[in-house]
Amino acid sequence: MKLAQVAIIATPSMGNLLPAVEFATHLINHHLHRLSVTILTISIPQWPLIHDYLRSHTSTQNIRFIHLHPADTPPPDQYDSLIDFISLYIQNHKPIVQQTLKNLVNDSDSPPLVGFFVDMFCTSMIDVANDLNIPCYLYFASPAAYLGFVLNLGTLPDTESVDPVDSVVNELTTVPSFANPVPSTAFPLFCINKTELGYSCFVCHAMRYKETKGIVVNTFRELEPYALDSLCSDNYNGLPPVYPVGPVVDHVGPAKWHPNRSGHEKAIQWLDRQPDLSVVFLCFGSMGSLNRAQVREIATGLERAGYRFLWVLREPAKTKLELPNDYEKLEEDLFPDGFVDQTAERGFVCGWVSQVSVLAHKAIGGFVSHCGWNSILESISYGVPIATWPLYGEQHLNAFEMVKEIGLSVEIRLGEGNDLVLVLAEEVERGVRELMDGGDGELRKKVKEMNEKSKKALMKNGSSYQALEDLMNILLSGV
C-alpha cells in the first residue's frame, strides 16, 4: 500500500499552532499506514513559548517538522492591529514555503504530496499551492458558526460607531449560520473597532476560503447541526465541501513541556485534596489577562459564592507583541482586604497550569472560561460545564452560541466589549452559583450527554470519523 504525504502550515501562535499539530496527529491515527505529515513552522521571536513547544515535539516516523528560516520581520509599530502584522509576517515567508514544498515534491525518497493545509490566517499560502499545483485545504480551528459569520463579514451592518462600553442592547442581525438573530454586542471586537483591530484583514482572509478544495472544521455534527447545515445551503454558494472532523483535542496538554511545570504540579496536588465536582476553575487562556480592578471584583464574587476555586491569574502584557505573563509574586494588595486569609482553606490562586489536565481532574465541577474554541471542546470532552466570559477575537460569538444556540453554558458575560466593561462582583457570584448548582444538575446532564456524543462522533461510523474518511479518500485518490 503506497504512502502519501500532506503538508500543514499554521499561524505561529499557541491558539493556532497547537490545533494544527493535533490535527496532524488526528490524520496519522486515522490512516497510520497510508499517510505522513510534514509541518512547516514559523516562529515569532517575541513569543518564546512557541519555541518551548516546538523543542518538545521532534520528528517521528509519520510526522516531521521543518522549521522555516525567519523571513523579514515588518516593524510591529507600523501596524494598527496585531492581525495585520502577523498576516504580513506570514506572507513574507511565501518564497521560503514555496522552495520547501518544491523540495518535498522533487524528493524521490519522499511520498507524493497530495495536499497542503493552511489555517485561517495563512491564506496567502494558497498562492504557493496553486503555483505548485498542490491541492490546498483550509483547517479551521474555530466553530462552524463562526466560519459562517466571517464568510458574511461583508454583509454585516456597520457597527464601528457602537461604543462597546456604553452599549447594552444593540440591533439584532440575521447570520445564516446562527439559528437566532445575533446582537451586535456579541460581534467580535474587530467588527466594532475596525481600524485598530484589523477588520479589513479578517475580511480579506475570509474571501479566500472559497479558493480551497475543502474546509476542515474542528467541530462535530451533533454539536453544531444548524451551522453545518447552513454552510451547505444556498446562503454560501461556491463554498467547497466542509468536513467536520472534531473534537480534535490534545489530551496530553503542555504539562510535559511548559517551563512552569512546578506551579502546575502544586495546583494538581491541591486539587487531589478536594472532593469530586467541588471546584470551579477560572482560566482565561494564553492571551487572556485582567486588570487590577477586575481582579478585585472576581475575588469578592468568589468569596461571596462560597465554592472552592482554582484561579489562574496572569498580568497584562507590557507591549503589543508580548503575551500575558504570570505575576512574579501574587501580592496581597491585588485582592480585597482579607480575601487571602478568608479563602485560604478553599481557594488556590496560581499562574499557568495545563488547562486540559485540570479539566480532566475529578475535583473540577465548573469552568469559568474565555470561550476560546479549544477550551470549549476540552470542556465538552471532559463533561465540564462552562460559565462564559469572552475577552477577544471570536470568543464573544462562541459564548453566544454556547448559551443561546446550544444551551450548554451559563452566562457571566456574552459580549459588550468584555475587555473594557468591568464585571461586578455580584455578576461573578451569580454566574458561579448558577454554574455549580446547574439548575439541579440539568446543565451538567446536558454537558455529559454532549460529552458522550463527542466520543461517538470519533468512533468508527461516527459522524466525524466518516467526514475524515471522506476527506482521506479524496486525498488518497490520486496515489
C-alpha positions as CSV (number, residue, x, y, z in Angstrom):
1,M,0.0,0.0,0.0
2,K,1.6,3.3,-1.2
3,L,2.3,6.0,1.3
4,A,1.1,9.6,0.7
5,Q,2.1,12.9,2.3
6,V,0.4,16.1,3.3
7,A,1.9,19.4,4.5
8,I,0.5,21.8,7.1
9,I,1.3,25.4,7.9
10,A,-0.2,27.4,10.8
11,T,-0.2,30.8,12.3
12,P,2.7,31.0,14.9
13,S,0.5,31.4,17.9
14,M,-0.4,28.8,20.6
15,G,-4.1,29.0,19.7
16,N,-3.4,28.1,16.1
17,L,-0.2,26.0,16.0
18,L,-1.3,23.5,18.7
19,P,-4.6,22.7,17.0
20,A,-2.7,22.2,13.7
21,V,-0.2,19.8,15.3
22,E,-3.1,17.9,17.0
23,F,-4.9,17.7,13.6
24,A,-1.7,16.2,12.1
25,T,-1.8,13.6,14.8
26,H,-5.5,13.0,14.2
27,L,-4.8,12.4,10.5
28,I,-2.0,9.9,11.3
29,N,-4.0,8.0,13.8
30,H,-6.8,7.6,11.2
31,H,-4.5,6.3,8.4
32,L,-1.3,5.2,10.2
33,H,0.0,3.2,7.3
34,R,-1.1,5.4,4.4
35,L,-0.1,8.9,5.4
36,S,2.8,11.0,6.6
37,V,2.6,14.7,7.6
38,T,5.1,17.4,7.3
39,I,4.5,20.5,9.4
40,L,6.1,23.8,8.3
41,T,6.6,26.0,11.3
42,I,7.0,29.8,11.5
43,S,8.2,31.4,14.7
44,I,7.9,34.9,16.1
45,P,11.0,35.8,18.3
46,Q,8.8,37.7,20.8
47,W,6.8,34.6,21.7
48,P,9.3,32.2,23.3
49,L,6.6,29.8,24.4
50,I,6.3,28.7,20.8
51,H,10.0,27.7,20.8
52,D,9.5,25.7,24.1
53,Y,6.6,23.9,22.5
54,L,8.4,23.1,19.2
55,R,11.5,21.9,21.1
56,S,9.3,19.3,22.8
57,H,8.0,18.0,19.5
58,T,10.6,16.2,17.5
59,S,10.0,14.5,14.2
60,T,8.8,10.9,14.2
61,Q,8.3,8.3,11.5
62,N,5.0,9.8,10.4
63,I,5.2,13.4,11.5
64,R,8.1,15.6,10.8
65,F,8.7,19.3,11.5
66,I,10.5,21.7,9.1
67,H,11.4,24.9,10.9
68,L,11.4,27.7,8.3
69,H,14.1,30.3,8.2
70,P,12.8,33.6,9.5
71,A,11.6,36.0,6.9
72,D,12.0,39.7,7.1
73,T,10.1,41.0,10.1
74,P,7.9,44.0,9.5
75,P,8.2,46.6,12.3
76,P,5.1,46.0,14.5
77,D,4.8,49.7,15.4
78,Q,3.8,50.5,11.8
79,Y,0.7,48.4,12.1
80,D,-2.6,49.3,13.8
81,S,-3.5,45.7,14.6
82,L,-1.8,42.5,15.6
83,I,-3.6,40.6,12.8
84,D,-2.2,42.9,10.2
85,F,1.3,42.4,11.5
86,I,1.0,38.6,11.7
87,S,-0.6,38.3,8.3
88,L,2.2,40.2,6.6
89,Y,4.8,38.4,8.5
90,I,3.4,35.1,7.3
91,Q,3.1,36.4,3.8
92,N,6.8,37.3,3.8
93,H,7.5,33.6,4.2
94,K,5.9,32.7,0.8
95,P,9.3,32.3,-1.1
96,I,10.6,30.1,1.7
97,V,7.5,28.0,1.8
98,Q,7.4,27.6,-2.0
99,Q,11.0,26.3,-2.1
100,T,10.4,24.0,0.8
101,L,7.3,22.5,-0.9
102,K,9.2,22.2,-4.2
103,N,11.9,20.2,-2.4
104,L,9.2,17.9,-1.0
105,V,7.7,17.4,-4.4
106,N,11.0,16.7,-6.1
107,D,12.4,14.4,-3.4
108,S,12.3,10.9,-4.8
109,D,12.6,9.4,-1.3
110,S,9.6,11.4,-0.1
111,P,6.0,10.2,-0.6
112,P,3.9,12.1,-3.1
113,L,2.5,15.4,-1.7
114,V,-1.3,15.1,-2.0
115,G,-2.5,18.1,-0.1
116,F,-1.4,21.3,1.7
117,F,-3.4,22.6,4.7
118,V,-3.4,26.2,5.7
119,D,-5.1,27.8,8.7
120,M,-7.5,30.8,8.8
121,F,-4.7,33.4,8.7
122,C,-2.3,31.7,6.3
123,T,-4.4,32.3,3.2
124,S,-1.5,33.9,1.4
125,M,-0.1,30.4,1.1
126,I,-3.0,29.4,-1.2
127,D,-1.0,31.2,-3.9
128,V,2.0,28.9,-3.3
129,A,-0.2,25.8,-3.5
130,N,-1.7,27.0,-6.8
131,D,1.7,27.8,-8.3
132,L,2.9,24.2,-7.5
133,N,-0.4,22.6,-8.4
134,I,-0.9,21.1,-4.9
135,P,-4.5,20.8,-3.7
136,C,-5.0,23.3,-0.9
137,Y,-7.3,22.9,2.0
138,L,-8.3,25.1,4.9
139,Y,-8.0,23.8,8.5
140,F,-10.5,25.9,10.5
141,A,-9.8,25.5,14.2
142,S,-12.9,27.6,15.3
143,P,-16.6,26.6,15.2
144,A,-18.7,26.2,12.1
145,A,-21.0,29.0,13.3
146,Y,-18.0,31.4,13.3
147,L,-16.9,30.2,9.8
148,G,-20.4,31.2,8.6
149,F,-20.0,34.6,10.3
150,V,-16.7,35.5,8.8
151,L,-17.9,34.5,5.4
152,N,-20.7,37.1,5.9
153,L,-18.5,39.9,7.1
154,G,-19.1,42.0,4.0
155,T,-22.9,41.9,4.6
156,L,-22.9,42.9,8.3
157,P,-24.3,46.3,9.4
158,D,-21.8,49.0,10.3
159,T,-21.1,48.8,14.0
160,E,-18.0,51.0,14.1
161,S,-19.9,53.8,15.8
162,V,-21.1,51.5,18.6
163,D,-19.4,52.2,21.9
164,P,-18.7,48.8,23.4
165,V,-18.6,50.2,26.9
166,D,-22.0,52.0,26.8
167,S,-23.9,49.6,24.6
168,V,-26.2,47.2,26.4
169,V,-28.6,46.1,23.8
170,N,-27.9,46.7,20.1
171,E,-29.6,45.8,16.9
172,L,-30.1,42.1,16.0
173,T,-28.6,40.7,12.8
174,T,-29.5,37.6,10.9
175,V,-26.5,35.5,10.2
176,P,-27.2,32.3,8.2
177,S,-25.0,30.1,10.4
178,F,-26.9,31.1,13.6
179,A,-30.4,29.9,14.4
180,N,-31.1,33.1,16.5
181,P,-30.5,36.7,15.5
182,V,-27.1,37.8,16.7
183,P,-26.9,41.0,18.8
184,S,-24.1,43.3,17.7
185,T,-22.9,43.3,21.3
186,A,-21.8,39.6,20.5
187,F,-19.9,40.6,17.4
188,P,-16.1,40.2,17.7
189,L,-14.5,43.5,18.8
190,F,-12.7,43.7,15.4
191,C,-16.2,44.4,13.9
192,I,-16.6,47.4,16.2
193,N,-13.2,48.9,16.5
194,K,-12.4,48.2,12.8
195,T,-9.2,50.2,12.3
196,E,-7.4,49.2,15.4
197,L,-8.3,45.5,15.4
198,G,-7.8,44.8,11.7
199,Y,-11.4,44.3,10.3
200,S,-10.3,44.6,6.7
201,C,-7.7,41.9,7.2
202,F,-10.2,39.4,8.5
203,V,-12.4,40.1,5.5
204,C,-9.5,39.5,3.1
205,H,-8.7,36.2,4.7
206,A,-12.3,35.0,4.7
207,M,-12.8,35.9,1.0
208,R,-10.0,33.5,0.1
209,Y,-11.5,30.5,1.9
210,K,-13.7,29.6,-1.1
211,E,-10.5,29.2,-3.2
212,T,-9.6,26.0,-1.3
213,K,-10.6,22.4,-2.3
214,G,-12.2,21.8,1.1
215,I,-12.6,23.2,4.6
216,V,-11.9,21.0,7.6
217,V,-13.6,22.3,10.7
218,N,-12.8,21.3,14.3
219,T,-16.3,20.6,15.3
220,F,-18.8,17.7,15.1
221,R,-22.3,17.4,13.7
222,E,-24.0,16.7,16.9
223,L,-22.7,19.9,18.5
224,E,-23.4,22.3,15.6
225,P,-26.1,20.7,13.3
226,Y,-27.7,24.1,12.4
227,A,-24.4,25.8,11.5
228,L,-23.1,22.9,9.5
229,D,-26.4,22.5,7.5
230,S,-26.3,26.3,6.8
231,L,-22.9,26.0,5.2
232,C,-24.3,23.5,2.7
233,S,-27.2,25.8,1.8
234,D,-27.7,28.5,-0.9
235,N,-26.5,31.1,1.6
236,Y,-23.0,30.0,0.9
237,N,-22.9,29.4,-2.8
238,G,-19.4,28.4,-4.1
239,L,-18.2,27.2,-0.7
240,P,-16.1,24.0,-1.1
241,P,-17.0,20.8,0.9
242,V,-16.9,21.2,4.6
243,Y,-15.5,18.3,6.7
244,P,-16.4,18.4,10.5
245,V,-13.8,16.1,12.0
246,G,-13.7,17.1,15.7
247,P,-13.4,17.3,18.5
248,V,-9.7,17.4,17.8
249,V,-8.3,17.8,21.3
250,D,-4.8,17.5,22.8
251,H,-5.5,15.3,25.8
252,V,-1.8,15.3,27.0
253,G,-1.5,19.1,27.1
254,P,1.6,21.2,27.8
255,A,2.2,19.7,31.3
256,K,5.3,17.8,29.9
257,W,7.0,20.7,28.2
258,H,5.9,24.0,29.7
259,P,8.7,25.9,31.6
260,N,6.4,26.4,34.7
261,R,5.6,22.8,35.4
262,S,6.3,23.1,39.2
263,G,3.5,25.6,39.6
264,H,1.2,23.2,37.7
265,E,2.1,20.3,39.9
266,K,1.3,22.3,43.0
267,A,-2.2,23.1,41.6
268,I,-2.8,19.4,40.8
269,Q,-1.7,18.4,44.3
270,W,-4.2,20.9,45.7
271,L,-7.0,19.5,43.5
272,D,-6.1,16.0,44.7
273,R,-7.3,17.0,48.2
274,Q,-10.7,18.4,47.1
275,P,-14.0,16.5,46.9
276,D,-15.3,15.4,43.5
277,L,-17.0,18.1,41.4
278,S,-16.5,20.7,44.1
279,V,-14.1,23.2,42.5
280,V,-14.8,26.0,40.0
281,F,-11.9,26.6,37.6
282,L,-11.2,30.1,36.3
283,C,-8.9,30.4,33.4
284,F,-8.8,33.0,30.5
285,G,-6.4,31.4,28.0
286,S,-2.8,32.0,26.9
287,M,-3.6,35.6,25.8
288,G,-6.1,36.5,28.5
289,S,-5.4,38.8,31.4
290,L,-7.4,41.1,33.7
291,N,-6.7,44.5,35.2
292,R,-6.5,45.0,38.9
293,A,-10.0,46.4,39.3
294,Q,-11.4,43.3,37.7
295,V,-9.3,41.0,39.8
296,R,-10.8,42.6,42.9
297,E,-14.3,42.1,41.7
298,I,-13.7,38.5,40.9
299,A,-12.2,37.9,44.3
300,T,-15.2,39.5,46.0
301,G,-17.6,37.4,43.9
302,L,-15.7,34.2,44.6
303,E,-15.7,34.9,48.3
304,R,-19.4,35.5,48.4
305,A,-20.3,32.5,46.3
306,G,-18.6,30.2,48.8
307,Y,-17.4,27.5,46.4
308,R,-13.9,26.0,46.2
309,F,-12.0,27.6,43.4
310,L,-8.8,27.2,41.3
311,W,-8.0,30.6,39.7
312,V,-5.3,31.1,37.1
313,L,-4.3,34.8,37.3
314,R,-1.9,36.5,34.8
315,E,-0.8,40.1,34.5
316,P,-1.5,42.1,31.3
317,A,1.2,42.1,28.5
318,K,3.5,45.1,28.6
319,T,3.9,45.6,24.8
320,K,1.7,44.9,21.7
321,L,3.5,41.7,20.7
322,E,4.1,40.2,24.2
323,L,1.8,37.7,25.8
324,P,0.4,37.9,29.3
325,N,2.8,36.6,32.0
326,D,2.4,35.0,35.4
327,Y,2.8,37.5,38.2
328,E,6.3,37.3,39.7
329,K,4.6,37.4,43.1
330,L,0.9,37.4,43.9
331,E,0.8,40.5,46.2
332,E,-1.9,40.7,48.7
333,D,-2.8,44.2,47.5
334,L,-4.1,42.7,44.3
335,F,-7.0,41.4,46.3
336,P,-9.6,42.9,48.6
337,D,-8.7,43.1,52.3
338,G,-9.0,39.8,54.0
339,F,-9.5,37.7,50.8
340,V,-6.4,35.7,51.0
341,D,-6.9,34.7,54.7
342,Q,-10.7,34.1,54.4
343,T,-10.4,31.8,51.3
344,A,-7.1,30.0,52.2
345,E,-8.9,26.7,53.0
346,R,-11.0,26.6,49.9
347,G,-9.2,28.6,47.2
348,F,-5.9,28.3,45.2
349,V,-4.7,31.2,43.1
350,C,-1.8,30.4,40.7
351,G,-0.1,31.2,37.5
352,W,0.0,29.0,34.4
353,V,-1.5,25.5,34.6
354,S,-2.1,22.8,32.0
355,Q,-5.8,23.6,31.3
356,V,-6.7,20.2,29.8
357,S,-5.1,18.4,32.8
358,V,-7.1,20.5,35.2
359,L,-10.4,19.9,33.3
360,A,-9.7,16.2,33.4
361,H,-9.4,16.2,37.2
362,K,-12.3,14.7,39.1
363,A,-12.5,17.6,41.5
364,I,-13.5,20.2,38.8
365,G,-17.2,20.9,38.7
366,G,-17.3,24.0,36.5
367,F,-15.2,26.2,34.3
368,V,-15.3,30.0,34.0
369,S,-13.8,30.4,30.5
370,H,-12.9,33.0,27.9
371,C,-14.6,30.7,25.4
372,G,-11.8,30.0,23.0
373,W,-12.9,27.1,20.9
374,N,-10.1,24.8,22.0
375,S,-11.2,25.4,25.6
376,I,-14.9,24.7,24.8
377,L,-14.0,21.4,23.1
378,E,-11.8,20.4,26.0
379,S,-14.6,21.2,28.5
380,I,-17.1,19.1,26.4
381,S,-14.5,16.3,26.1
382,Y,-14.4,16.1,29.9
383,G,-18.0,16.9,30.7
384,V,-17.3,20.1,32.5
385,P,-20.0,22.9,32.1
386,I,-18.9,26.5,31.3
387,A,-19.7,29.9,32.5
388,T,-18.9,32.3,29.7
389,W,-16.6,35.3,30.0
390,P,-15.3,36.1,26.5
391,L,-12.5,38.6,26.1
392,Y,-11.3,38.9,22.4
393,G,-11.5,37.5,18.9
394,E,-14.4,35.3,18.1
395,Q,-14.9,34.4,21.8
396,H,-18.0,36.6,22.1
397,L,-19.7,34.7,19.3
398,N,-18.6,31.4,20.8
399,A,-20.1,32.4,24.1
400,F,-23.4,33.4,22.4
401,E,-23.5,30.1,20.6
402,M,-22.9,28.1,23.7
403,V,-25.5,29.9,25.8
404,K,-28.2,30.9,23.3
405,E,-27.8,28.4,20.4
406,I,-26.7,25.1,22.0
407,G,-27.7,25.7,25.7
408,L,-24.5,24.1,27.1
409,S,-23.3,27.1,29.2
410,V,-24.4,29.7,31.6
411,E,-23.7,33.4,31.1
412,I,-21.4,35.6,33.2
413,R,-20.9,37.8,30.1
414,L,-21.7,37.3,26.4
415,G,-20.4,40.4,24.8
416,E,-20.4,44.2,25.4
417,G,-16.7,44.6,24.9
418,N,-15.7,42.5,27.9
419,D,-12.1,43.7,27.9
420,L,-13.4,47.2,28.6
421,V,-16.5,46.6,30.8
422,L,-16.0,45.9,34.5
423,V,-17.8,42.7,35.5
424,L,-19.1,43.3,39.0
425,A,-18.8,41.0,42.0
426,E,-22.5,40.3,42.1
427,E,-22.3,39.1,38.5
428,V,-19.4,36.8,39.3
429,E,-21.2,35.4,42.3
430,R,-24.4,34.8,40.3
431,G,-22.6,33.2,37.5
432,V,-20.6,30.9,39.7
433,R,-23.6,29.8,41.7
434,E,-25.6,29.1,38.5
435,L,-22.7,27.2,37.1
436,M,-22.0,25.0,40.1
437,D,-25.7,24.5,41.0
438,G,-26.6,23.9,37.4
439,G,-30.3,24.1,37.7
440,D,-30.4,21.0,40.0
441,G,-27.9,19.2,37.7
442,E,-29.8,19.8,34.4
443,L,-26.8,21.7,32.8
444,R,-24.3,19.1,34.0
445,K,-26.6,16.4,32.5
446,K,-26.8,18.2,29.1
447,V,-23.0,18.6,29.0
448,K,-22.5,14.9,29.9
449,E,-24.8,13.9,27.1
450,M,-22.8,16.0,24.6
451,N,-19.6,14.5,26.0
452,E,-20.9,11.0,25.1
453,K,-21.9,12.3,21.6
454,S,-18.4,13.7,21.1
455,K,-16.9,10.3,21.8
456,K,-19.3,8.5,19.5
457,A,-18.6,11.0,16.7
458,L,-14.9,10.0,16.6
459,M,-15.6,6.2,16.7
460,K,-15.9,4.1,13.6
461,N,-19.1,5.0,11.7
462,G,-19.4,8.2,13.8
463,S,-20.1,11.5,12.1
464,S,-16.6,12.9,12.4
465,Y,-15.0,9.6,11.6
466,Q,-16.9,9.4,8.4
467,A,-16.2,13.1,7.5
468,L,-12.4,12.3,7.9
469,E,-12.8,9.2,5.9
470,D,-14.4,11.1,3.1
471,L,-11.5,13.7,3.2
472,M,-8.9,10.9,3.2
473,N,-10.5,9.2,0.2
474,I,-10.2,12.3,-1.8
475,L,-6.6,13.0,-0.7
476,L,-5.5,9.4,-1.5
477,S,-7.5,9.0,-4.7
478,G,-4.6,10.0,-6.9
479,V,-2.0,7.8,-5.2
